[in-house]
Amino acid sequence: MRVDLFDFDLPAANIALRPASPRDSARMLLVPAGGDFAEYRVSDLPGLLRAGDVLVFNDTRVIPAQLEGLRVSAAGGEAKIGATLHKRLDLRRWQAFVKNGKRVSEGDHLVFPADVTATAEARWDDGSWTLAFHGDEPVEVLLERAGRMPLPPYIAAKRPTDEADKRDYQTMFAQKDGAVAAPTAALHFTPDLIAALDGAGVGREFLTLHVGAGTFLPVKVDDTADHAMHSEWGTITQEAADRLNAARAAGGRIIAVGTTSLRLLESAVGEDGVIRPFSGDTAIFITPGYRFKAIDGLMTNFHLPKSTLFMLVSALMGMERMREAYSHAIENGYRFYSYGDSSLLLPGGDQARDS
């Protein structure tokens, strides 16, 4: 499909630079398969779901994966560089996207703050680099000293990262270190909202997908068939898969909280609709024409024009339906992107639990 089919105009005023406070006060647009859109707050979610439905969260934790430093060549020359870690390769090596990466050669010494150093080992076909960090301390410990939270470019271009982002750009479920981007749909959840969902009989399950920096990269090709997704590592346990299958068999809907949860669930499901345990890399790329097998709905923020995530929601709800939804959101002042407002996409209907 032509990538320009997924383009739309987004005023800069609609891009959120800070999250709503409290988190669950963010607006939420209900998008059913047909009919009118409906305006809610995220705190209204318990009344929009049914007892027996299950929300699926990503429990990954964002690490301070953005580094600024110097490249020191074997000849002694220096150049400023920036590195955004993307994916762990082993205990000391990470794949990273390097700003000014063309100035880097294999074997160059990279020097970051707080005595954190690495070697540029090998260049990937996509221009990224394998960075091998020196020393015995875990890389996560080094990043806590030298790194900063990797805010999306559309926020970082407008303001610097600050102390508030260490809290704001982390979900309440964050447990497992490894993401370099937050599963932002879950940023809206609070303990009070979880308690209300429990009272409404809505279940929850967890999986882990370590979101990579590739999620920020624009689609640079003209046709979706030519776009290569960057792989990300994820896992779903046998126990979680069994509970999800049981909930669905009992009539509950599986609602993915965020596109990261959705992509991993769809990577783990078979053609028979049964979700199976999963551990490994996924590079699933969902575009219109895809048949969803694992999920019945999606809670997600509003995404970039021509992004793989706007393609995904268009696959779920239909291109024309999502164009209408995004036009409605823009005209009514919804806040877009990572710190923005939410939507609840229900392709099979929008009946609330009491209907």
Secondary structure, 3 states (H helix, E strand, C coil): CEHHHHCCCCCHHHECCCCCCCHHHCEEEEEECCCCCEEEEHHHHHHHCCCCCEEEEECEEECCCEEEEEEECCCCCEEEEEEEEEEECCCCEEEEEEECHHHCCCCCEEEECCCEEEEEEEECCCCCEEEEECCCCCHHHHHHHHCECCCCHHHHCCCCCCHHHHHHCCCCCCCEEEECCCCHHHHHCCHHHHHHHHHCCCEEEEEEECCCHHHHCCCCCCEHHHCCCCCEEEEECHHHHHHHHHHHHCCCCEEEECHHHHHHHHHHECCCCCECCEEEEECCCCCCCCCCCCCCEEEEECCCCCCHHHHHHHHHHCHHHHHHHHHHHHHCCCCECCCCCEEEEECCCCCCCCC
